[in-house]
Amino acid sequence: MFLDKLLKVDDDLGRTPLSWLQRTPTGDNPKQILETLDKIAFLQQHQVNQWNLAQLNPNRINHLARIGARATNQYLQRANEAKRYPILVAFLKQSLYNFTDDLIEMVDQRIWKLYGEAKRNFEQDRLKATETINEKLQTLYDLGQILLNPDVEDHTIRTKAFEQISQIQLQTALGETKQLIRPQHDAYVDYFGKSYQRVRHFSNRFLATLQFQSSQEAQGLLKGLQLVREIHSGIRRKVPDDAPTGFVPEAWLSYVVQPDGIDRRYYELAALWVLRQELRSGAIYLFHSRRFSELESYFIPKEEWVVQRDQTVNLLGTPLEPQARLAERETELFTLMDAVETLLNDPDGDLREEKGELILSPIEAQERSAELKQLAQAISTRLPQLDIPDLLIEVDGWTGFSDALKHLGGSSHRDNHLLLHLYGSLLAQACNLELKQLVTSAELSYPHLSWCNTWYIREDTLREANNVLVNYHYRQPLSQLWGGGMLSSSDGQRFPVKGSVRQGRALPRYFGYGKGITFYSWTLSTGQKLAKVE
């Protein structure tokens, strides 16, 4: 049986298919893209995409899938069939969704990186060309003097010109000058085209594996992708002259549509480039995807909306008719515009207009008074010096947040030994320490730490534990003196990362081209601190 074979070692994989599928991609390099394609093809080959689990509760499916993502072969082999098979079915079905979303994101990142590399290469070439711009201007001046000299006869102009500059030098100068001449809306398409073979390394399997759907507006792009598939499979040798080009961006048209026909390389790159944007907008979608599914799947079903409509309208306090709501928003907009106009007309105000843009002056920090500094020092002196583990245990005693860290399998047994390793797992994640490092310094059991980290420390349990802390803090009398929690002070922190971190991004405008992860954090008016990864 297929499900039983998942728990047996596969000679080609060198491991069990289960452990192979449990590995999630960590980067966007071609190797990991192709491996993810292999996993999707494996699931499609066994018709996982045709399994209908609509009769099961989605929360139950997610719960079983999370167990399957963490379970070992031994755990599932020991489980009876009534438990083992539902876990595997849910895990495989959810894996198809997860790998599809991961693949789209990886291809998106890969194409964007190659485009960024093309832009940097162009800037480097242009910089080299501008370093010799004086020589090019001198060449132009000398040739112009020959052309404008009335004493030089027409039939001797070429001879005189090549006496001034050799033919090889002129060709070199023209080639470098051409790099300085760019389209008005330059998109570095020609430089991006040099990466075609690197894209082609995975694009053929990518387009052959996923079946995209679209709205009417994106039908041209779907037909273009189908033509690219046919070229990859050998059905066609070139892009036909009547191929749809309506989806091609204006900056790409001169490269895609050549005098002798449509350039296959640029046509495929343009199709993949636009595909990224259409997937994000929802114009193109996939059936077995969460992030890139049909837009209507995110809405309340029509049959349920009829029942919930009146209650929703009452809760939101908005009119049911869209025209009435638009009229309300228009009135609000004009009211705000009057307020902004008043601020702009104030010569001493913080709001001004520069070059067609609204500029708000930064708020100047207030200097702390001597009394405030003295109070801050007194408070700091009274605060005890605690070790982080002691503080963690003490706060848990107040709030009981560790109760939210529940075993994925539903086990409720807890003792001091378990709590100790739960605290250790939390500290390891909070301090960005490997479990082996914590084992060395705290003399904890690595198998127990790893087990707690796998079965207890999850996104949903951490979120629930954090809610316990926030709610406890909110109920304190001192918190109420600060505010109602409707306002916050927000900021972001950037942490550089190395290696294969798929969530890592480059932000050239602020941090250069090194990869990093941004933590968006905010402090509520009641004093609670929250954060999330961007």
Solvent accessible surface area in square Angstrom, and as a share of the most:
residue,aa,sasa,rsa
1,M,137,0.61
2,F,44,0.18
3,L,11,0.06
4,D,44,0.23
5,K,127,0.54
6,L,2,0.01
7,L,11,0.06
8,K,131,0.55
9,V,104,0.59
10,D,51,0.26
11,D,139,0.72
12,D,140,0.72
13,L,60,0.30
14,G,59,0.57
15,R,88,0.32
16,T,8,0.05
17,P,11,0.07
18,L,1,0.00
19,S,33,0.21
20,W,24,0.09
21,L,2,0.01
22,Q,46,0.20
23,R,124,0.45
24,T,91,0.53
25,P,14,0.09
26,T,67,0.39
27,G,6,0.06
28,D,11,0.06
29,N,51,0.26
30,P,30,0.19
31,K,158,0.67
32,Q,32,0.14
33,I,0,0.00
34,L,38,0.19
35,E,47,0.21
36,T,3,0.02
37,L,0,0.00
38,D,59,0.30
39,K,6,0.03
40,I,1,0.00
41,A,39,0.30
42,F,39,0.16
43,L,0,0.00
44,Q,61,0.27
45,Q,138,0.61
46,H,61,0.27
47,Q,103,0.46
48,V,0,0.00
49,N,46,0.24
50,Q,127,0.56
51,W,66,0.23
52,N,120,0.62
53,L,32,0.16
54,A,81,0.63
55,Q,170,0.75
56,L,87,0.43
57,N,86,0.44
58,P,94,0.59
59,N,113,0.58
60,R,131,0.48
61,I,18,0.09
62,N,53,0.27
63,H,48,0.21
64,L,16,0.08
65,A,9,0.07
66,R,82,0.30
67,I,8,0.04
68,G,0,0.00
69,A,46,0.35
70,R,69,0.25
71,A,1,0.01
72,T,77,0.45
73,N,30,0.15
74,Q,105,0.47
75,Y,58,0.22
76,L,0,0.00
77,Q,98,0.43
78,R,183,0.67
79,A,16,0.13
80,N,101,0.52
81,E,102,0.46
82,A,86,0.67
83,K,93,0.40
84,R,30,0.11
85,Y,43,0.16
86,P,54,0.34
87,I,0,0.00
88,L,0,0.00
89,V,36,0.21
90,A,3,0.02
91,F,10,0.04
92,L,0,0.00
93,K,15,0.07
94,Q,20,0.09
95,S,5,0.03
96,L,3,0.01
97,Y,48,0.18
98,N,68,0.35
99,F,5,0.02
100,T,5,0.03
101,D,21,0.11
102,D,21,0.11
103,L,0,0.00
104,I,8,0.04
105,E,35,0.15
106,M,0,0.00
107,V,6,0.03
108,D,20,0.10
109,Q,12,0.05
110,R,40,0.15
111,I,3,0.01
112,W,135,0.47
113,K,76,0.32
114,L,2,0.01
115,Y,25,0.10
116,G,17,0.16
117,E,51,0.23
118,A,2,0.01
119,K,75,0.32
120,R,74,0.27
121,N,62,0.32
122,F,10,0.04
123,E,78,0.35
124,Q,105,0.46
125,D,53,0.27
126,R,90,0.33
127,L,114,0.57
128,K,135,0.57
129,A,6,0.04
130,T,50,0.29
131,E,128,0.57
132,T,44,0.26
133,I,72,0.36
134,N,115,0.59
135,E,116,0.52
136,K,20,0.09
137,L,103,0.51
138,Q,100,0.45
139,T,24,0.14
140,L,122,0.61
141,Y,132,0.50
142,D,30,0.15
143,L,36,0.18
144,G,21,0.20
145,Q,93,0.41
146,I,22,0.11
147,L,115,0.57
148,L,143,0.71
149,N,61,0.31
150,P,128,0.81
151,D,124,0.64
152,V,24,0.14
153,E,103,0.46
154,D,124,0.64
155,H,146,0.65
156,T,40,0.23
157,I,41,0.21
158,R,172,0.63
159,T,82,0.48
160,K,90,0.38
161,A,16,0.12
162,F,67,0.28
163,E,122,0.55
164,Q,103,0.46
165,I,20,0.10
166,S,50,0.32
167,Q,101,0.45
168,I,133,0.68
169,Q,108,0.48
170,L,35,0.18
171,Q,106,0.47
172,T,75,0.44
173,A,17,0.13
174,L,107,0.53
175,G,40,0.38
176,E,62,0.28
177,T,45,0.26
178,K,145,0.61
179,Q,62,0.28
180,L,35,0.17
181,I,124,0.63
182,R,45,0.17
183,P,65,0.41
184,Q,168,0.75
185,H,133,0.59
186,D,39,0.20
187,A,20,0.16
188,Y,39,0.15
189,V,1,0.01
190,D,39,0.20
191,Y,10,0.04
192,F,1,0.00
193,G,1,0.01
194,K,142,0.60
195,S,8,0.05
196,Y,14,0.05
197,Q,129,0.57
198,R,102,0.37
199,V,0,0.00
200,R,66,0.24
201,H,107,0.48
202,F,1,0.00
203,S,1,0.00
204,N,50,0.26
205,R,81,0.29
206,F,3,0.01
207,L,0,0.00
208,A,66,0.51
209,T,18,0.11
210,L,6,0.03
211,Q,114,0.51
212,F,12,0.05
213,Q,57,0.26
214,S,18,0.12
215,S,45,0.29
216,Q,150,0.67
217,E,152,0.68
218,A,4,0.03
219,Q,62,0.28
220,G,26,0.25
221,L,3,0.02
222,L,32,0.16
223,K,121,0.51
224,G,0,0.00
225,L,0,0.00
226,Q,80,0.36
227,L,19,0.10
228,V,4,0.02
229,R,41,0.15
230,E,30,0.14
231,I,14,0.07
232,H,37,0.16
233,S,79,0.51
234,G,59,0.56
235,I,132,0.67
236,R,91,0.33
237,R,220,0.80
238,K,141,0.60
239,V,3,0.02
240,P,29,0.18
241,D,114,0.59
242,D,123,0.64
243,A,8,0.06
244,P,38,0.24
245,T,40,0.23
246,G,81,0.78
247,F,32,0.13
248,V,10,0.06
249,P,40,0.25
250,E,146,0.66
251,A,34,0.26
252,W,5,0.02
253,L,69,0.34
254,S,82,0.53
255,Y,37,0.14
256,V,0,0.00
257,V,72,0.42
258,Q,61,0.27
259,P,140,0.88
260,D,137,0.71
261,G,20,0.19
262,I,22,0.11
263,D,40,0.21
264,R,106,0.39
265,R,92,0.33
266,Y,15,0.06
267,Y,0,0.00
268,E,3,0.01
269,L,2,0.01
270,A,0,0.00
271,A,0,0.00
272,L,4,0.02
273,W,25,0.09
274,V,11,0.06
275,L,4,0.02
276,R,18,0.07
277,Q,81,0.36
278,E,41,0.19
279,L,9,0.05
280,R,153,0.56
281,S,68,0.44
282,G,13,0.12
283,A,23,0.18
284,I,1,0.00
285,Y,30,0.11
286,L,6,0.03
287,F,131,0.54
288,H,47,0.21
289,S,4,0.03
290,R,97,0.35
291,R,145,0.53
292,F,13,0.05
293,S,17,0.11
294,E,67,0.30
295,L,90,0.45
296,E,112,0.50
297,S,75,0.49
298,Y,124,0.47
299,F,131,0.54
300,I,76,0.38
301,P,62,0.39
302,K,162,0.69
303,E,127,0.57
304,E,82,0.37
305,W,86,0.30
306,V,96,0.55
307,V,124,0.71
308,Q,71,0.31
309,R,81,0.29
310,D,94,0.49
311,Q,118,0.53
312,T,36,0.21
313,V,32,0.18
314,N,119,0.61
315,L,139,0.69
316,L,122,0.61
317,G,63,0.61
318,T,33,0.19
319,P,44,0.28
320,L,93,0.46
321,E,111,0.50
322,P,88,0.55
323,Q,133,0.59
324,A,43,0.34
325,R,76,0.28
326,L,108,0.54
327,A,54,0.42
328,E,73,0.33
329,R,127,0.47
330,E,95,0.43
331,T,89,0.51
332,E,74,0.33
333,L,99,0.49
334,F,109,0.45
335,T,86,0.50
336,L,113,0.56
337,M,99,0.44
338,D,94,0.49
339,A,53,0.41
340,V,52,0.30
341,E,94,0.42
342,T,94,0.55
343,L,97,0.48
344,L,50,0.25
345,N,106,0.54
346,D,64,0.33
347,P,127,0.80
348,D,132,0.68
349,G,31,0.30
350,D,88,0.46
351,L,24,0.12
352,R,102,0.37
353,E,108,0.48
354,E,82,0.37
355,K,208,0.88
356,G,66,0.63
357,E,113,0.51
358,L,101,0.50
359,I,53,0.27
360,L,124,0.62
361,S,31,0.20
362,P,120,0.75
363,I,172,0.87
364,E,152,0.68
365,A,104,0.80
366,Q,169,0.75
367,E,148,0.67
368,R,128,0.47
369,S,58,0.37
370,A,77,0.60
371,E,126,0.57
372,L,85,0.42
373,K,94,0.40
374,Q,134,0.59
375,L,100,0.50
376,A,36,0.28
377,Q,118,0.53
378,A,43,0.33
379,I,91,0.46
380,S,65,0.42
381,T,101,0.59
382,R,207,0.76
383,L,109,0.54
384,P,94,0.59
385,Q,171,0.76
386,L,85,0.42
387,D,95,0.49
388,I,103,0.52
389,P,61,0.38
390,D,75,0.39
391,L,82,0.41
392,L,37,0.18
393,I,83,0.42
394,E,76,0.34
395,V,34,0.19
396,D,12,0.06
397,G,66,0.64
398,W,140,0.49
399,T,26,0.15
400,G,25,0.24
401,F,9,0.04
402,S,6,0.04
403,D,92,0.48
404,A,5,0.04
405,L,1,0.01
406,K,111,0.47
407,H,28,0.12
408,L,2,0.01
409,G,40,0.39
410,G,61,0.59
411,S,59,0.38
412,S,102,0.66
413,H,131,0.58
414,R,76,0.28
415,D,65,0.33
416,N,128,0.66
417,H,91,0.41
418,L,16,0.08
419,L,46,0.23
420,L,87,0.43
421,H,6,0.02
422,L,0,0.00
423,Y,21,0.08
424,G,4,0.04
425,S,0,0.00
426,L,26,0.13
427,L,26,0.13
428,A,2,0.02
429,Q,94,0.42
430,A,86,0.67
431,C,61,0.36
432,N,139,0.71
433,L,70,0.35
434,E,117,0.53
435,L,33,0.17
436,K,130,0.55
437,Q,97,0.43
438,L,14,0.07
439,V,36,0.21
440,T,114,0.66
441,S,90,0.58
442,A,47,0.37
443,E,157,0.70
444,L,25,0.13
445,S,37,0.24
446,Y,89,0.34
447,P,96,0.60
448,H,81,0.36
449,L,0,0.00
450,S,37,0.24
451,W,106,0.37
452,C,1,0.01
453,N,44,0.22
454,T,42,0.25
455,W,21,0.07
456,Y,4,0.02
457,I,11,0.05
458,R,18,0.07
459,E,128,0.58
460,D,46,0.24
461,T,4,0.03
462,L,64,0.32
463,R,129,0.47
464,E,77,0.34
465,A,8,0.06
466,N,63,0.32
467,N,73,0.37
468,V,45,0.26
469,L,64,0.32
470,V,30,0.17
471,N,75,0.38
472,Y,67,0.25
473,H,72,0.32
474,Y,94,0.36
475,R,159,0.58
476,Q,62,0.27
477,P,107,0.67
478,L,119,0.59
479,S,5,0.03
480,Q,84,0.37
481,L,146,0.73
482,W,177,0.62
483,G,26,0.25
484,G,50,0.48
485,G,20,0.19
486,M,175,0.78
487,L,138,0.69
488,S,58,0.37
489,S,80,0.52
490,S,56,0.36
491,D,101,0.52
492,G,38,0.36
493,Q,98,0.44
494,R,47,0.17
495,F,94,0.39
496,P,116,0.73
497,V,34,0.19
498,K,189,0.80
499,G,57,0.55
500,S,64,0.41
501,V,41,0.24
502,R,27,0.10
503,Q,97,0.43
504,G,3,0.03
505,R,92,0.34
506,A,40,0.31
507,L,68,0.34
508,P,71,0.44
509,R,209,0.76
510,Y,148,0.56
511,F,108,0.45
512,G,31,0.30
513,Y,109,0.42
514,G,49,0.47
515,K,57,0.24
516,G,1,0.01
517,I,30,0.15
518,T,29,0.17
519,F,72,0.30
520,Y,82,0.31
521,S,31,0.20
522,W,56,0.20
523,T,43,0.25
524,L,34,0.17
525,S,31,0.20
526,T,1,0.00
527,G,33,0.32
528,Q,9,0.04
529,K,155,0.66
530,L,43,0.21
531,A,64,0.50
532,K,106,0.45
533,V,79,0.45
534,E,113,0.50
